[in-house]
Amino acid sequence: MLSRTAENLFWMGRYMERADATARLIEMGYRMAMLPGSNELEEWRSVAAASGSAPDIAEAQRLNAGAVVQRLLLDPENQSSIRACLTSARANGRAIRTALTQDMWEALNDGWRQLGQMDAETALRNLPSLLEWTKNRTAAFRGASEISLLRNDGYYFLRMGGLIERADMTLRLLDVKYYVLLPETDVVGGGRDYHQWTSVLRATSALRAYHHVYKGDYTPWGIADFLILNAIFPRSVSYCYRAIKRFLDDLGDLYGESGAPQAIAGEMVERLDKLAIEELFQSGLHQFISDAIDTTRSLSHEISKAYHF
């Protein structure tokens, strides 16, 4: 496979997953801001901080929901905004049109201009439906690739891009709750705290799966354990890294060589296998999340280096 094709598939996977993840992040902030007694501005500030692409907004003294929505949903200059992600994914798809199936191209193409002329006020007024539309578009693309793409190196690069982005955003969603909101010690363990933690599960479509495993015992450590260490939930960090490692091993077998990406993914899987959630909370969940985000960023860089894109 040409490096250019691998790059476009990898980043197409990343951009589509990032659009979905950003929609989920905004949705979580929106749900938290609607809770009785919540500090609406601080909830939106936590979303801006966790996104990683709006540090100026997160640090601003005066902040409003419209500014966060504009930056994360509509801003064409922000590469992590939903609008920019969908546009970039389509551009990647056009560059390698013959590597995509018809179903994948139609999923990329359908409604991609919808956010083009929208302003922040209109978007905020229609926010739930816009976020649902984004999640549906990205789900359609994932579904199309799963049912129509050959299981070869192109599929591996596409899936790895999406999994790297998914692991990163699961970590960021957890960080919103634990690091930014947990200092409000007066609400920890209370009704509002319960809704904030379950909003993390809703944002990752994990509510029913979590209930199946924990029987409705919604505790901070249980939710963190589920989203970081559960090996069979598709949005957990452990699941994502196991799948990334598997695809990297398949690429290593296919190309006859392994290197830094395989080593990084293997070390992370081994680290997660040895961790207990009690240890994470004792040593600092935020520190682990920060380290894991850095590792994920490093893994993406090493994949690009190893496969020359």
C-alpha positions as CSV (number, residue, x, y, z in Angstrom):
1,M,0.0,0.0,0.0
2,L,1.2,3.5,-0.8
3,S,2.1,5.6,2.3
4,R,-0.2,8.4,1.0
5,T,-3.1,5.9,0.9
6,A,-2.3,4.6,4.4
7,E,-2.1,8.2,5.7
8,N,-5.5,9.2,4.2
9,L,-7.2,6.1,5.6
10,F,-5.6,6.6,9.1
11,W,-6.6,10.2,9.3
12,M,-10.1,9.6,7.8
13,G,-10.6,7.1,10.7
14,R,-9.3,9.7,13.2
15,Y,-11.4,12.6,11.9
16,M,-14.6,10.6,11.8
17,E,-14.1,9.3,15.3
18,R,-13.1,12.8,16.5
19,A,-16.3,14.2,15.2
20,D,-18.2,11.6,17.1
21,A,-16.2,12.0,20.2
22,T,-16.5,15.8,20.2
23,A,-20.2,15.5,19.8
24,R,-20.3,13.2,22.9
25,L,-18.1,15.6,24.8
26,I,-20.4,18.6,24.0
27,E,-23.4,16.4,24.9
28,M,-22.0,15.6,28.3
29,G,-21.3,19.3,29.0
30,Y,-24.9,20.2,27.9
31,R,-26.4,17.5,30.2
32,M,-24.3,18.6,33.1
33,A,-25.2,22.3,32.6
34,M,-28.9,21.4,32.6
35,L,-28.7,19.8,36.1
36,P,-30.4,21.7,38.9
37,G,-27.9,23.7,41.0
38,S,-25.1,23.3,38.4
39,N,-22.6,26.1,37.7
40,E,-23.4,26.2,34.0
41,L,-20.3,28.2,33.0
42,E,-17.9,25.9,34.8
43,E,-19.5,22.9,33.2
44,W,-18.8,24.4,29.7
45,R,-15.3,25.5,30.9
46,S,-14.6,21.8,31.7
47,V,-15.7,20.8,28.2
48,A,-13.4,23.4,26.6
49,A,-10.5,22.3,28.8
50,A,-11.0,18.6,28.1
51,S,-11.3,19.0,24.4
52,G,-7.6,20.0,24.1
53,S,-8.5,22.4,21.3
54,A,-9.9,25.4,23.2
55,P,-7.4,26.3,25.9
56,D,-8.0,30.0,25.5
57,I,-11.7,29.6,26.0
58,A,-11.2,27.4,29.0
59,E,-9.0,30.0,30.7
60,A,-11.1,33.0,29.8
61,Q,-12.8,34.8,32.7
62,R,-15.9,35.4,30.7
63,L,-17.2,32.3,29.1
64,N,-20.5,31.3,27.6
65,A,-22.0,28.2,26.0
66,G,-22.1,29.8,22.6
67,A,-18.4,30.4,22.5
68,V,-17.7,26.7,23.3
69,V,-20.2,25.5,20.8
70,Q,-18.8,27.8,18.1
71,R,-15.2,26.5,18.7
72,L,-16.0,22.8,19.0
73,L,-18.9,22.4,16.6
74,L,-18.7,25.1,13.9
75,D,-15.2,26.7,13.7
76,P,-13.6,25.8,10.4
77,E,-10.2,26.9,11.7
78,N,-10.2,24.5,14.6
79,Q,-9.1,21.1,13.2
80,S,-10.9,19.4,16.0
81,S,-14.3,21.0,15.5
82,I,-17.1,18.7,14.2
83,R,-17.4,20.8,11.0
84,A,-13.7,20.7,10.3
85,C,-13.5,16.9,11.1
86,L,-16.3,16.0,8.7
87,T,-14.8,18.3,6.0
88,S,-11.3,16.8,6.4
89,A,-12.6,13.2,6.5
90,R,-14.3,13.9,3.2
91,A,-11.2,15.5,1.7
92,N,-9.2,12.4,2.7
93,G,-11.8,10.2,1.1
94,R,-11.8,12.1,-2.1
95,A,-8.0,11.8,-2.3
96,I,-8.2,8.0,-2.2
97,R,-11.7,7.5,-3.7
98,T,-10.8,4.2,-5.4
99,A,-9.7,2.7,-2.0
100,L,-13.2,3.3,-0.5
101,T,-16.3,1.3,-1.1
102,Q,-19.5,3.0,-2.5
103,D,-21.2,2.7,0.9
104,M,-18.3,4.4,2.7
105,W,-18.2,7.3,0.2
106,E,-21.9,7.8,0.5
107,A,-21.7,7.9,4.3
108,L,-18.9,10.5,4.0
109,N,-20.7,12.6,1.5
110,D,-24.2,12.7,3.0
111,G,-25.0,16.1,4.5
112,W,-21.4,17.2,4.9
113,R,-22.3,20.8,4.2
114,Q,-25.0,21.0,6.9
115,L,-22.9,22.9,9.4
116,G,-21.4,25.2,6.8
117,Q,-23.6,28.3,7.1
118,M,-24.8,27.8,10.7
119,D,-24.1,30.3,13.4
120,A,-23.5,29.6,17.1
121,E,-26.9,30.9,18.2
122,T,-28.8,28.6,15.8
123,A,-26.5,25.6,16.7
124,L,-27.1,26.2,20.5
125,R,-30.8,26.3,19.9
126,N,-30.8,23.0,18.0
127,L,-27.9,21.4,19.9
128,P,-29.3,18.0,20.8
129,S,-30.5,17.3,17.3
130,L,-27.2,18.4,15.7
131,L,-25.2,16.2,18.1
132,E,-27.5,13.3,17.3
133,W,-27.1,13.9,13.6
134,T,-23.3,13.9,14.0
135,K,-23.3,10.6,15.9
136,N,-25.6,9.1,13.3
137,R,-23.3,10.2,10.4
138,T,-20.2,8.8,12.0
139,A,-22.0,5.5,12.9
140,A,-23.1,5.2,9.3
141,F,-19.5,5.5,8.2
142,R,-18.3,2.9,10.7
143,G,-21.0,0.6,9.7
144,A,-20.3,1.0,6.0
145,S,-16.6,0.2,6.5
146,E,-17.3,-2.8,8.7
147,I,-19.7,-4.5,6.1
148,S,-17.9,-3.6,2.9
149,L,-14.1,-3.1,3.3
150,L,-11.6,-5.9,2.7
151,R,-9.8,-6.9,5.9
152,N,-6.3,-5.9,4.5
153,D,-3.8,-3.2,5.5
154,G,-6.2,-0.4,4.4
155,Y,-8.7,-1.6,6.9
156,Y,-6.0,-1.9,9.6
157,F,-5.0,1.8,9.1
158,L,-8.5,3.0,9.1
159,R,-9.4,1.2,12.3
160,M,-6.2,2.1,14.1
161,G,-6.9,5.8,13.4
162,G,-10.4,5.5,14.9
163,L,-9.3,3.5,17.9
164,I,-6.5,6.0,18.8
165,E,-9.0,8.8,18.7
166,R,-11.5,6.9,20.7
167,A,-9.1,6.0,23.5
168,D,-8.0,9.6,23.6
169,M,-11.5,11.0,24.0
170,T,-12.6,8.4,26.6
171,L,-9.6,9.6,28.7
172,R,-10.7,13.2,28.2
173,L,-14.3,12.5,29.1
174,L,-13.2,10.9,32.3
175,D,-10.9,13.9,33.0
176,V,-13.8,16.3,32.7
177,K,-15.5,14.7,35.6
178,Y,-12.7,13.6,37.8
179,Y,-10.2,16.5,37.4
180,V,-12.3,19.5,36.7
181,L,-15.5,18.7,38.6
182,L,-14.3,16.5,41.5
183,P,-12.8,19.4,43.5
184,E,-16.4,20.4,44.3
185,T,-16.2,18.2,47.4
186,D,-19.6,19.3,48.7
187,V,-21.4,17.4,46.0
188,V,-19.2,14.2,45.8
189,G,-21.5,11.3,46.4
190,G,-24.6,13.4,46.2
191,G,-27.4,13.4,43.7
192,R,-25.8,15.9,41.4
193,D,-22.5,14.0,41.6
194,Y,-24.4,10.8,40.6
195,H,-25.8,12.5,37.5
196,Q,-22.5,13.9,36.5
197,W,-20.8,10.5,36.7
198,T,-23.7,8.7,34.8
199,S,-23.4,11.5,32.2
200,V,-19.9,10.1,31.4
201,L,-21.5,6.7,30.8
202,R,-24.2,8.2,28.6
203,A,-21.5,10.1,26.6
204,T,-19.8,6.8,25.9
205,S,-23.0,4.8,25.2
206,A,-22.0,2.7,28.2
207,L,-25.0,3.0,30.5
208,R,-26.6,-0.4,29.7
209,A,-23.3,-2.2,29.4
210,Y,-22.1,-0.8,32.8
211,H,-25.4,-1.8,34.4
212,H,-24.9,-5.3,33.1
213,V,-21.5,-5.6,34.7
214,Y,-22.1,-3.6,38.0
215,K,-25.8,-4.1,38.5
216,G,-26.5,-0.4,38.8
217,D,-23.9,0.4,41.4
218,Y,-22.9,3.8,40.0
219,T,-19.7,4.7,41.8
220,P,-16.8,6.9,40.6
221,W,-14.3,4.0,40.9
222,G,-16.6,1.6,39.2
223,I,-17.2,3.9,36.2
224,A,-13.4,4.7,35.9
225,D,-12.7,0.9,36.1
226,F,-15.2,0.2,33.4
227,L,-14.0,2.9,31.0
228,I,-10.3,2.3,31.5
229,L,-9.8,-1.4,32.4
230,N,-12.7,-3.3,31.1
231,A,-11.3,-5.4,28.2
232,I,-14.6,-6.1,26.4
233,F,-16.4,-2.7,26.3
234,P,-15.6,-1.2,22.9
235,R,-14.9,2.3,24.1
236,S,-12.7,1.4,27.1
237,V,-9.0,2.3,26.9
238,S,-8.1,-1.3,27.5
239,Y,-10.2,-2.5,24.6
240,C,-8.9,0.2,22.2
241,Y,-5.3,-0.6,23.0
242,R,-5.8,-4.3,22.6
243,A,-7.4,-3.8,19.2
244,I,-4.6,-1.4,18.2
245,K,-2.0,-3.9,19.2
246,R,-3.7,-6.6,17.2
247,F,-3.8,-4.5,14.1
248,L,-0.2,-3.5,14.5
249,D,0.8,-7.1,14.9
250,D,-1.1,-8.0,11.8
251,L,0.7,-5.2,9.9
252,G,4.0,-6.5,11.3
253,D,3.3,-9.9,10.0
254,L,2.1,-8.5,6.6
255,Y,5.2,-6.3,6.1
256,G,7.7,-8.6,7.8
257,E,8.9,-6.1,10.4
258,S,7.8,-4.6,13.8
259,G,9.1,-1.5,15.5
260,A,8.2,1.3,18.0
261,P,4.4,1.3,17.4
262,Q,4.2,-2.4,18.3
263,A,6.4,-1.8,21.4
264,I,4.4,1.2,22.7
265,A,1.0,-0.6,22.2
266,G,2.3,-3.8,23.9
267,E,3.7,-1.9,26.9
268,M,0.4,-0.1,27.3
269,V,-1.6,-3.3,27.2
270,E,0.7,-4.9,29.7
271,R,0.5,-1.8,32.0
272,L,-3.3,-1.9,31.9
273,D,-3.4,-5.6,32.6
274,K,-1.5,-5.1,35.8
275,L,-3.5,-2.1,37.1
276,A,-6.2,-2.1,39.7
277,I,-8.6,0.7,40.0
278,E,-7.8,1.2,43.7
279,E,-4.2,1.8,42.7
280,L,-5.2,4.3,40.1
281,F,-7.3,6.4,42.6
282,Q,-4.5,6.2,45.2
283,S,-1.7,7.2,42.8
284,G,-3.8,9.8,41.0
285,L,-6.3,9.2,38.3
286,H,-5.7,12.5,36.6
287,Q,-2.0,11.8,36.4
288,F,-2.7,8.4,34.8
289,I,-5.0,10.0,32.3
290,S,-2.4,12.7,31.4
291,D,0.2,10.0,30.9
292,A,-2.1,7.8,28.9
293,I,-3.0,10.8,26.6
294,D,0.7,11.4,26.1
295,T,1.2,7.8,25.3
296,T,-1.6,7.8,22.8
297,R,-0.2,10.9,21.1
298,S,3.2,9.3,21.0
299,L,1.8,6.1,19.5
300,S,0.1,8.0,16.7
301,H,3.4,9.8,15.9
302,E,5.4,6.5,15.8
303,I,2.8,4.9,13.5
304,S,3.2,7.9,11.1
305,K,7.0,7.5,11.3
306,A,7.1,3.7,10.9
307,Y,4.8,3.8,7.8
308,H,6.2,7.0,6.3
309,F,3.4,9.4,6.5
